[in-house]
Amino acid sequence: MFVPTDFLDLGSREAVDITLHRLARKGKIRRLARGVYDFPKSHPMLGLLQPSAEAVARALAARDHTRLQPAGAYAANALGLSEQVPAKAVFLTDGPGRTVKIGPMTIQLRRTTARNMAAAGRLSGLLIQALRELGAKHMTPERRAHLKRTLPARERHELIKDIRLAPAWMHPIFRELAKEDA
């Protein structure tokens, strides 16, 4: 994934735009959204592959110089807390909100508060958003055990640093996950 500003050290913005346009027209690169490109990848049986929602969202965030935080069902699925594969990948951002459609995939960037973005890019931010999606009554002992089993111990210990950013009902879960294994 790349954006035109990645190449400004090679020439003017106009020259970069013209070159990217020509390469896209020849099929060497693919224009996914306004100002977002990638090298198309093909699979022998599946044909042309779509990029991941996270890669597209990261490219949009890099282009706009904003931060991202996966949210909702997408965050729960990323942590393995839900088998539901969301039709729409939702990311919280401190930049402009927008919806981008790439093939059958929809990526929604939702503008949010500074508090929701305080832990962006860290495990604690992902966990807070996933737990918000599931709710307190759906955080079963099995799901807690799954998180303890799958999240790296070093990253789990970092959860205590961000506990103040989580709602009060999540504090016991954060403490439990951050505990040393016996």
TORPA-4810 file (N, C-alpha, C, O; in nm, 3 decimals):
<nodes>
NODE_1_0.084_-0.117_0.000_0.000_0.000_0.000_0.088_0.123_0.000_0.189_0.128_0.070_M
NODE_2_0.051_0.220_-0.078_0.125_0.345_-0.079_0.035_0.458_-0.124_-0.071_0.438_-0.183_F
NODE_3_0.081_0.579_-0.094_0.008_0.701_-0.126_0.104_0.794_-0.201_0.225_0.779_-0.189_V
NODE_4_0.053_0.889_-0.278_0.140_0.976_-0.357_0.245_1.051_-0.275_0.355_1.074_-0.325_P
NODE_5_0.215_1.088_-0.154_0.312_1.163_-0.075_0.435_1.081_-0.038_0.537_1.137_0.004_T
NODE_6_0.428_0.948_-0.054_0.545_0.863_-0.030_0.656_0.890_-0.131_0.772_0.855_-0.107_D
NODE_7_0.622_0.953_-0.243_0.719_0.971_-0.351_0.758_1.116_-0.376_0.817_1.147_-0.480_F
NODE_8_0.727_1.204_-0.285_0.754_1.346_-0.307_0.904_1.378_-0.311_0.943_1.484_-0.360_L
NODE_9_0.987_1.287_-0.260_1.131_1.309_-0.269_1.183_1.284_-0.410_1.298_1.317_-0.441_D
NODE_10_1.100_1.225_-0.496_1.141_1.193_-0.633_1.098_1.299_-0.735_1.152_1.302_-0.846_L
NODE_11_1.004_1.382_-0.700_0.957_1.484_-0.793_0.841_1.562_-0.736_0.802_1.543_-0.621_G
NODE_12_0.786_1.650_-0.816_0.674_1.733_-0.771_0.549_1.647_-0.754_0.541_1.536_-0.804_S
NODE_13_0.453_1.701_-0.682_0.328_1.628_-0.659_0.259_1.600_-0.792_0.203_1.492_-0.811_R
NODE_14_0.262_1.695_-0.883_0.199_1.678_-1.014_0.265_1.564_-1.091_0.196_1.482_-1.151_E
NODE_15_0.398_1.559_-1.090_0.471_1.453_-1.160_0.441_1.316_-1.100_0.423_1.218_-1.172_A
NODE_16_0.434_1.311_-0.967_0.403_1.185_-0.899_0.262_1.139_-0.935_0.241_1.022_-0.966_V
NODE_17_0.165_1.231_-0.933_0.026_1.197_-0.967_0.015_1.146_-1.110_-0.055_1.047_-1.135_D
NODE_18_0.082_1.210_-1.203_0.078_1.169_-1.344_0.138_1.030_-1.360_0.084_0.945_-1.431_I
NODE_19_0.251_1.007_-1.293_0.317_0.876_-1.303_0.230_0.766_-1.244_0.216_0.658_-1.303_T
NODE_20_0.170_0.791_-1.128_0.083_0.691_-1.067_-0.040_0.664_-1.155_-0.083_0.550_-1.167_L
NODE_21_-0.094_0.768_-1.214_-0.208_0.752_-1.304_-0.171_0.664_-1.423_-0.247_0.575_-1.461_H
NODE_22_-0.056_0.689_-1.481_-0.011_0.608_-1.596_0.013_0.463_-1.557_-0.025_0.372_-1.630_R
NODE_23_0.077_0.442_-1.441_0.102_0.305_-1.396_-0.029_0.231_-1.366_-0.039_0.111_-1.392_L
NODE_24_-0.127_0.301_-1.313_-0.257_0.239_-1.286_-0.328_0.204_-1.416_-0.391_0.099_-1.426_A
NODE_25_-0.319_0.292_-1.514_-0.384_0.267_-1.643_-0.321_0.145_-1.713_-0.391_0.070_-1.781_R
NODE_26_-0.189_0.126_-1.695_-0.120_0.011_-1.756_-0.141_-0.118_-1.677_-0.107_-0.226_-1.725_K
NODE_27_-0.197_-0.108_-1.556_-0.221_-0.227_-1.474_-0.102_-0.267_-1.388_-0.105_-0.374_-1.327_G
NODE_28_0.000_-0.186_-1.381_0.118_-0.216_-1.298_0.086_-0.197_-1.150_0.135_-0.270_-1.065_K
NODE_29_0.002_-0.097_-1.120_-0.046_-0.073_-0.985_-0.198_-0.063_-0.990_-0.257_-0.051_-1.098_I
NODE_30_-0.260_-0.067_-0.873_-0.406_-0.061_-0.866_-0.447_0.055_-0.776_-0.396_0.070_-0.665_R
NODE_31_-0.540_0.136_-0.824_-0.594_0.246_-0.745_-0.711_0.189_-0.665_-0.812_0.148_-0.722_R
NODE_32_-0.696_0.189_-0.532_-0.799_0.132_-0.445_-0.902_0.235_-0.405_-1.022_0.208_-0.400_L
NODE_33_-0.855_0.354_-0.376_-0.940_0.466_-0.337_-0.864_0.592_-0.375_-0.749_0.586_-0.418_A
NODE_34_-0.928_0.704_-0.360_-0.862_0.827_-0.396_-0.732_0.843_-0.317_-0.735_0.856_-0.195_R
NODE_35_-0.620_0.842_-0.387_-0.489_0.861_-0.325_-0.434_0.739_-0.255_-0.338_0.752_-0.178_G
NODE_36_-0.489_0.620_-0.278_-0.439_0.497_-0.216_-0.419_0.392_-0.326_-0.512_0.362_-0.401_V
NODE_37_-0.297_0.338_-0.334_-0.262_0.243_-0.438_-0.196_0.120_-0.376_-0.149_0.123_-0.262_Y
NODE_38_-0.193_0.013_-0.453_-0.115_-0.105_-0.415_-0.069_-0.177_-0.541_-0.111_-0.145_-0.652_D
NODE_39_0.018_-0.276_-0.521_0.058_-0.363_-0.631_-0.042_-0.478_-0.631_-0.052_-0.550_-0.532_F
NODE_40_-0.115_-0.498_-0.741_-0.215_-0.605_-0.741_-0.149_-0.742_-0.727_-0.049_-0.772_-0.793_P
NODE_41_-0.207_-0.824_-0.640_-0.158_-0.960_-0.619_-0.262_-1.056_-0.672_-0.382_-1.038_-0.654_K
NODE_42_-0.213_-1.158_-0.738_-0.302_-1.256_-0.799_-0.274_-1.395_-0.744_-0.160_-1.430_-0.717_S
NODE_43_-0.380_-1.472_-0.728_-0.370_-1.611_-0.683_-0.409_-1.699_-0.800_-0.503_-1.666_-0.873_H
NODE_44_-0.339_-1.812_-0.821_-0.371_-1.896_-0.937_-0.516_-1.943_-0.943_-0.572_-1.956_-1.052_P
NODE_45_-0.577_-1.969_-0.828_-0.715_-2.020_-0.830_-0.818_-1.913_-0.796_-0.930_-1.916_-0.846_M
NODE_46_-0.780_-1.817_-0.711_-0.875_-1.717_-0.665_-0.877_-1.592_-0.752_-0.971_-1.513_-0.746_L
NODE_47_-0.776_-1.574_-0.831_-0.768_-1.455_-0.916_-0.709_-1.338_-0.841_-0.623_-1.355_-0.755_G
NODE_48_-0.755_-1.218_-0.872_-0.705_-1.095_-0.811_-0.747_-1.088_-0.665_-0.866_-1.100_-0.633_L
NODE_49_-0.650_-1.069_-0.575_-0.677_-1.065_-0.431_-0.700_-0.921_-0.385_-0.635_-0.828_-0.432_L
NODE_50_-0.792_-0.906_-0.292_-0.818_-0.775_-0.232_-0.723_-0.755_-0.114_-0.689_-0.851_-0.046_Q
NODE_51_-0.680_-0.633_-0.089_-0.596_-0.607_0.028_-0.679_-0.619_0.156_-0.802_-0.614_0.151_P
NODE_52_-0.611_-0.634_0.268_-0.684_-0.642_0.395_-0.740_-0.506_0.431_-0.688_-0.402_0.392_S
NODE_53_-0.848_-0.508_0.507_-0.912_-0.384_0.551_-0.815_-0.302_0.635_-0.811_-0.179_0.625_A
NODE_54_-0.737_-0.370_0.716_-0.643_-0.299_0.803_-0.533_-0.230_0.722_-0.493_-0.119_0.755_E
NODE_55_-0.486_-0.295_0.617_-0.383_-0.234_0.533_-0.436_-0.107_0.464_-0.365_-0.007_0.455_A
NODE_56_-0.559_-0.113_0.416_-0.619_0.004_0.351_-0.639_0.116_0.453_-0.609_0.232_0.425_V
NODE_57_-0.688_0.081_0.571_-0.711_0.182_0.675_-0.579_0.245_0.718_-0.573_0.366_0.738_A
NODE_58_-0.474_0.165_0.732_-0.342_0.219_0.768_-0.291_0.315_0.661_-0.233_0.418_0.693_R
NODE_59_-0.312_0.280_0.534_-0.269_0.367_0.425_-0.345_0.500_0.428_-0.285_0.606_0.408_A
NODE_60_-0.475_0.494_0.454_-0.555_0.617_0.465_-0.507_0.702_0.583_-0.499_0.825_0.572_L
NODE_61_-0.477_0.637_0.694_-0.430_0.710_0.812_-0.293_0.772_0.786_-0.267_0.885_0.830_A
NODE_62_-0.207_0.701_0.717_-0.074_0.756_0.685_-0.087_0.875_0.591_-0.017_0.975_0.606_A
NODE_63_-0.177_0.864_0.496_-0.198_0.973_0.401_-0.248_1.099_0.472_-0.203_1.209_0.441_R
NODE_64_-0.340_1.081_0.567_-0.402_1.194_0.636_-0.331_1.231_0.766_-0.371_1.327_0.832_D
NODE_65_-0.227_1.156_0.803_-0.152_1.180_0.927_-0.243_1.173_1.048_-0.245_1.262_1.133_H
NODE_66_-0.320_1.064_1.055_-0.412_1.043_1.167_-0.381_0.910_1.234_-0.299_0.833_1.186_T
NODE_67_-0.448_0.883_1.346_-0.432_0.756_1.416_-0.558_0.673_1.396_-0.666_0.725_1.368_R
NODE_68_-0.541_0.541_1.410_-0.652_0.447_1.393_-0.665_0.357_1.515_-0.568_0.330_1.585_L
NODE_69_-0.786_0.312_1.537_-0.813_0.214_1.640_-0.925_0.123_1.590_-1.037_0.170_1.572_Q
NODE_70_-0.897_-0.008_1.568_-1.006_-0.098_1.528_-1.117_-0.095_1.634_-1.089_-0.083_1.753_P
NODE_71_-1.241_-0.107_1.589_-1.354_-0.096_1.681_-1.460_-0.200_1.649_-1.459_-0.263_1.543_A
NODE_72_-1.550_-0.218_1.743_-1.668_-0.302_1.723_-1.637_-0.447_1.696_-1.543_-0.504_1.753_G
NODE_73_-1.717_-0.506_1.610_-1.705_-0.648_1.578_-1.569_-0.679_1.515_-1.518_-0.790_1.530_A
NODE_74_-1.512_-0.582_1.444_-1.380_-0.603_1.383_-1.273_-0.624_1.491_-1.187_-0.710_1.477_Y
NODE_75_-1.279_-0.545_1.600_-1.183_-0.559_1.711_-1.204_-0.693_1.782_-1.107_-0.762_1.814_A
NODE_76_-1.329_-0.730_1.807_-1.359_-0.857_1.873_-1.310_-0.975_1.789_-1.254_-1.071_1.842_A
NODE_77_-1.330_-0.968_1.659_-1.284_-1.073_1.570_-1.131_-1.079_1.566_-1.074_-1.188_1.562_N
NODE_78_-1.064_-0.964_1.568_-0.918_-0.959_1.563_-0.856_-1.027_1.685_-0.748_-1.086_1.676_A
NODE_79_-0.924_-1.017_1.800_-0.873_-1.081_1.922_-0.920_-1.226_1.936_-0.882_-1.294_2.032_L
NODE_80_-1.002_-1.273_1.845_-1.053_-1.409_1.852_-1.166_-1.425_1.951_-1.198_-1.538_1.990_G
NODE_81_-1.228_-1.315_1.993_-1.339_-1.322_2.089_-1.472_-1.347_2.021_-1.571_-1.378_2.087_L
NODE_82_-1.474_-1.334_1.890_-1.596_-1.354_1.814_-1.560_-1.419_1.681_-1.460_-1.386_1.619_S
NODE_83_-1.643_-1.512_1.640_-1.623_-1.575_1.510_-1.693_-1.497_1.399_-1.678_-1.527_1.281_E
NODE_84_-1.770_-1.397_1.440_-1.841_-1.314_1.344_-1.739_-1.235_1.262_-1.656_-1.162_1.317_Q
NODE_85_-1.746_-1.250_1.130_-1.660_-1.172_1.042_-1.746_-1.055_0.993_-1.840_-1.073_0.917_V
NODE_86_-1.712_-0.935_1.039_-1.797_-0.821_1.006_-1.794_-0.787_0.857_-1.689_-0.796_0.793_P
NODE_87_-1.908_-0.749_0.804_-1.916_-0.708_0.664_-1.852_-0.572_0.644_-1.807_-0.539_0.535_A
NODE_88_-1.848_-0.495_0.752_-1.790_-0.362_0.745_-1.683_-0.351_0.854_-1.712_-0.371_0.972_K
NODE_89_-1.561_-0.319_0.814_-1.453_-0.298_0.910_-1.462_-0.155_0.960_-1.458_-0.060_0.882_A
NODE_90_-1.475_-0.140_1.092_-1.490_-0.007_1.151_-1.364_0.028_1.229_-1.315_-0.050_1.310_V
NODE_91_-1.313_0.146_1.203_-1.196_0.199_1.273_-1.231_0.336_1.329_-1.294_0.418_1.262_F
NODE_92_-1.190_0.360_1.452_-1.204_0.493_1.511_-1.083_0.573_1.467_-0.974_0.518_1.450_L
NODE_93_-1.101_0.703_1.449_-0.991_0.789_1.405_-1.003_0.926_1.467_-1.111_0.969_1.508_T
NODE_94_-0.889_0.995_1.474_-0.892_1.134_1.518_-0.892_1.228_1.398_-0.882_1.350_1.413_D
NODE_95_-0.902_1.172_1.280_-0.910_1.249_1.156_-1.052_1.254_1.105_-1.146_1.227_1.179_G
NODE_96_-1.067_1.289_0.979_-1.202_1.298_0.922_-1.267_1.160_0.910_-1.200_1.061_0.879_P
NODE_97_-1.397_1.154_0.934_-1.471_1.030_0.916_-1.504_1.011_0.769_-1.529_1.107_0.696_G
NODE_98_-1.504_0.887_0.725_-1.539_0.857_0.585_-1.565_0.707_0.572_-1.529_0.628_0.658_R
NODE_99_-1.628_0.672_0.463_-1.650_0.532_0.429_-1.587_0.507_0.294_-1.608_0.582_0.199_T
NODE_100_-1.508_0.400_0.286_-1.438_0.365_0.163_-1.482_0.225_0.123_-1.478_0.133_0.204_V
NODE_101_-1.525_0.210_0.000_-1.567_0.079_-0.051_-1.463_0.031_-0.152_-1.434_0.100_-0.249_K
NODE_102_-1.408_-0.087_-0.127_-1.310_-0.147_-0.217_-1.361_-0.287_-0.251_-1.355_-0.378_-0.168_I
NODE_103_-1.409_-0.302_-0.372_-1.471_-0.429_-0.410_-1.588_-0.455_-0.317_-1.671_-0.367_-0.296_G
NODE_104_-1.597_-0.577_-0.262_-1.708_-0.608_-0.172_-1.685_-0.559_-0.028_-1.775_-0.566_0.055_P
NODE_105_-1.565_-0.509_0.000_-1.529_-0.469_0.135_-1.561_-0.321_0.161_-1.538_-0.235_0.077_M
NODE_106_-1.616_-0.295_0.280_-1.645_-0.158_0.322_-1.562_-0.127_0.446_-1.562_-0.203_0.543_T
NODE_107_-1.493_-0.015_0.441_-1.412_0.030_0.554_-1.468_0.163_0.600_-1.478_0.258_0.522_I
NODE_108_-1.503_0.169_0.727_-1.559_0.292_0.780_-1.463_0.350_0.883_-1.423_0.283_0.978_Q
NODE_109_-1.426_0.476_0.863_-1.346_0.550_0.959_-1.441_0.644_1.032_-1.503_0.730_0.970_L
NODE_110_-1.453_0.627_1.164_-1.544_0.708_1.245_-1.463_0.802_1.334_-1.377_0.760_1.410_R
NODE_111_-1.492_0.929_1.322_-1.426_1.027_1.407_-1.476_1.006_1.550_-1.595_0.985_1.573_R
NODE_112_-1.383_1.012_1.646_-1.419_0.987_1.785_-1.348_1.085_1.878_-1.274_1.173_1.834_T
NODE_113_-1.370_1.068_2.007_-1.312_1.156_2.108_-1.165_1.123_2.134_-1.118_1.015_2.100_T
NODE_114_-1.096_1.217_2.193_-0.955_1.196_2.228_-0.940_1.082_2.328_-0.843_1.008_2.322_A
NODE_115_-1.034_1.068_2.418_-1.027_0.960_2.517_-1.030_0.823_2.450_-0.956_0.733_2.491_R
NODE_116_-1.114_0.805_2.349_-1.120_0.677_2.277_-0.993_0.651_2.198_-0.961_0.535_2.169_N
NODE_117_-0.920_0.756_2.163_-0.798_0.741_2.084_-0.672_0.736_2.170_-0.562_0.719_2.118_M
NODE_118_-0.686_0.752_2.301_-0.570_0.759_2.390_-0.485_0.631_2.385_-0.363_0.639_2.398_A
NODE_119_-0.546_0.516_2.365_-0.473_0.389_2.361_-0.463_0.333_2.219_-0.438_0.214_2.200_A
NODE_120_-0.483_0.418_2.120_-0.480_0.372_1.980_-0.345_0.310_1.946_-0.239_0.361_1.983_A
NODE_121_-0.352_0.199_1.876_-0.231_0.132_1.832_-0.171_0.038_1.934_-0.069_-0.025_1.908_G
NODE_122_-0.233_0.027_2.051_-0.183_-0.063_2.154_-0.286_-0.172_2.182_-0.404_-0.158_2.148_R
NODE_123_-0.240_-0.280_2.244_-0.329_-0.391_2.278_-0.445_-0.343_2.365_-0.558_-0.387_2.347_L
NODE_124_-0.418_-0.254_2.459_-0.524_-0.207_2.548_-0.636_-0.138_2.470_-0.753_-0.154_2.503_S
NODE_125_-0.600_-0.061_2.368_-0.703_0.005_2.288_-0.789_-0.095_2.214_-0.911_-0.081_2.208_G
NODE_126_-0.726_-0.196_2.157_-0.798_-0.301_2.085_-0.889_-0.377_2.182_-1.004_-0.407_2.150_L
NODE_127_-0.837_-0.408_2.300_-0.914_-0.482_2.400_-1.033_-0.400_2.450_-1.142_-0.455_2.465_L
NODE_128_-1.014_-0.272_2.475_-1.124_-0.187_2.520_-1.236_-0.186_2.416_-1.353_-0.198_2.452_I
NODE_129_-1.202_-0.172_2.290_-1.304_-0.168_2.185_-1.374_-0.303_2.169_-1.495_-0.307_2.148_Q
NODE_130_-1.299_-0.412_2.179_-1.360_-0.545_2.168_-1.455_-0.572_2.284_-1.564_-0.625_2.265_A
NODE_131_-1.412_-0.536_2.405_-1.497_-0.559_2.522_-1.622_-0.471_2.517_-1.729_-0.514_2.559_L
NODE_132_-1.609_-0.350_2.467_-1.727_-0.263_2.450_-1.828_-0.329_2.358_-1.949_-0.323_2.382_R
NODE_133_-1.779_-0.390_2.252_-1.868_-0.456_2.156_-1.941_-0.573_2.221_-2.061_-0.591_2.200_E
NODE_134_-1.868_-0.652_2.300_-1.928_-0.772_2.360_-2.016_-0.740_2.480_-2.123_-0.798_2.496_L
NODE_135_-1.973_-0.648_2.562_-2.047_-0.615_2.684_-2.001_-0.699_2.801_-1.944_-0.806_2.783_G
NODE_136_-2.025_-0.651_2.921_-1.977_-0.715_3.044_-2.033_-0.856_3.061_-1.960_-0.948_3.099_A
NODE_137_-2.162_-0.874_3.033_-2.222_-1.006_3.059_-2.176_-1.113_2.960_-2.198_-1.232_2.984_K
NODE_138_-2.114_-1.074_2.850_-2.067_-1.172_2.752_-1.917_-1.203_2.765_-1.862_-1.276_2.683_H
NODE_139_-1.853_-1.148_2.869_-1.712_-1.180_2.893_-1.705_-1.302_2.984_-1.682_-1.291_3.105_M
NODE_140_-1.725_-1.416_2.925_-1.730_-1.543_2.997_-1.590_-1.585_3.041_-1.491_-1.535_2.989_T
NODE_141_-1.582_-1.678_3.137_-1.451_-1.731_3.178_-1.376_-1.794_3.059_-1.253_-1.790_3.055_P
NODE_142_-1.450_-1.851_2.964_-1.386_-1.910_2.847_-1.317_-1.803_2.762_-1.207_-1.823_2.712_E
NODE_143_-1.384_-1.690_2.746_-1.325_-1.581_2.668_-1.205_-1.521_2.740_-1.106_-1.484_2.676_R
NODE_144_-1.212_-1.511_2.871_-1.098_-1.460_2.948_-0.980_-1.556_2.933_-0.866_-1.513_2.913_R
NODE_145_-1.007_-1.685_2.943_-0.902_-1.786_2.928_-0.842_-1.780_2.788_-0.720_-1.794_2.771_A
NODE_146_-0.926_-1.759_2.689_-0.878_-1.746_2.551_-0.780_-1.629_2.540_-0.673_-1.642_2.479_H
NODE_147_-0.815_-1.515_2.597_-0.727_-1.398_2.592_-0.596_-1.425_2.663_-0.489_-1.388_2.614_L
NODE_148_-0.601_-1.491_2.778_-0.479_-1.523_2.852_-0.389_-1.617_2.774_-0.267_-1.609_2.780_K
NODE_149_-0.451_-1.706_2.700_-0.378_-1.806_2.622_-0.317_-1.746_2.495_-0.207_-1.783_2.456_R
NODE_150_-0.388_-1.655_2.431_-0.345_-1.607_2.299_-0.266_-1.477_2.301_-0.185_-1.453_2.211_T
NODE_151_-0.287_-1.393_2.400_-0.214_-1.266_2.404_-0.076_-1.288_2.466_-0.065_-1.357_2.567_L
NODE_152_0.028_-1.232_2.407_0.164_-1.248_2.463_0.171_-1.191_2.604_0.115_-1.085_2.631_P
NODE_153_0.240_-1.260_2.694_0.248_-1.221_2.834_0.305_-1.080_2.849_0.258_-1.003_2.933_A
NODE_154_0.405_-1.046_2.770_0.467_-0.914_2.781_0.367_-0.803_2.749_0.365_-0.699_2.815_R
NODE_155_0.285_-0.826_2.648_0.184_-0.726_2.613_0.072_-0.720_2.717_0.017_-0.614_2.743_E
NODE_156_0.040_-0.835_2.777_-0.065_-0.838_2.879_-0.024_-0.757_3.001_-0.108_-0.692_3.064_R
NODE_157_0.105_-0.760_3.037_0.153_-0.684_3.152_0.140_-0.534_3.130_0.127_-0.458_3.225_H
NODE_158_0.143_-0.491_3.003_0.131_-0.348_2.969_-0.012_-0.297_2.989_-0.033_-0.176_2.993_E
NODE_159_-0.108_-0.387_3.001_-0.248_-0.345_3.017_-0.270_-0.259_3.141_-0.355_-0.170_3.141_L
NODE_160_-0.195_-0.286_3.247_-0.211_-0.211_3.372_-0.183_-0.063_3.351_-0.244_0.022_3.416_I
NODE_161_-0.090_-0.031_3.261_-0.056_0.110_3.236_-0.174_0.188_3.178_-0.185_0.309_3.200_K
NODE_162_-0.262_0.119_3.105_-0.375_0.186_3.040_-0.508_0.158_3.108_-0.613_0.189_3.052_D
NODE_163_-0.506_0.102_3.227_-0.631_0.064_3.294_-0.719_0.187_3.320_-0.842_0.176_3.320_I
NODE_164_-0.659_0.303_3.342_-0.736_0.426_3.367_-0.816_0.469_3.246_-0.910_0.547_3.259_R
NODE_165_-0.780_0.420_3.126_-0.851_0.457_3.004_-0.974_0.369_2.980_-1.060_0.403_2.898_L
NODE_166_-0.981_0.257_3.051_-1.091_0.162_3.033_-1.207_0.196_3.127_-1.186_0.250_3.235_A
NODE_167_-1.330_0.165_3.085_-1.445_0.181_3.176_-1.425_0.094_3.301_-1.355_-0.008_3.296_P
NODE_168_-1.488_0.133_3.410_-1.469_0.066_3.539_-1.498_-0.084_3.533_-1.429_-0.162_3.597_A
NODE_169_-1.599_-0.125_3.457_-1.634_-0.268_3.454_-1.525_-0.352_3.387_-1.524_-0.474_3.404_W
NODE_170_-1.434_-0.290_3.312_-1.325_-0.364_3.248_-1.202_-0.379_3.337_-1.115_-0.461_3.307_M
NODE_171_-1.192_-0.301_3.446_-1.074_-0.303_3.531_-1.040_-0.443_3.584_-0.923_-0.482_3.578_H
NODE_172_-1.137_-0.520_3.636_-1.103_-0.655_3.684_-1.049_-0.745_3.571_-0.962_-0.829_3.595_P
NODE_173_-1.101_-0.729_3.451_-1.054_-0.810_3.338_-0.910_-0.772_3.305_-0.827_-0.860_3.283_I
NODE_174_-0.881_-0.643_3.302_-0.744_-0.598_3.274_-0.647_-0.652_3.379_-0.539_-0.700_3.347_F
NODE_175_-0.689_-0.644_3.508_-0.602_-0.694_3.616_-0.579_-0.844_3.605_-0.467_-0.892_3.623_R
NODE_176_-0.685_-0.916_3.576_-0.673_-1.062_3.561_-0.578_-1.098_3.447_-0.494_-1.188_3.461_E
NODE_177_-0.590_-1.030_3.335_-0.504_-1.059_3.220_-0.359_-1.019_3.246_-0.268_-1.082_3.192_L
NODE_178_-0.337_-0.917_3.326_-0.201_-0.867_3.350_-0.127_-0.948_3.457_-0.005_-0.934_3.469_A
NODE_179_-0.198_-1.031_3.535_-0.135_-1.110_3.641_-0.028_-1.203_3.584_-0.037_-1.249_3.470_K
NODE_180_0.072_-1.231_3.668_0.175_-1.328_3.631_0.113_-1.468_3.627_0.027_-1.501_3.709_E
NODE_181_0.157_-1.547_3.532_0.110_-1.686_3.526_0.180_-1.767_3.635_0.298_-1.745_3.664_D
NODE_182_0.107_-1.859_3.696_0.164_-1.941_3.802_0.260_-2.043_3.748_0.318_-2.121_3.824_A
</nodes>
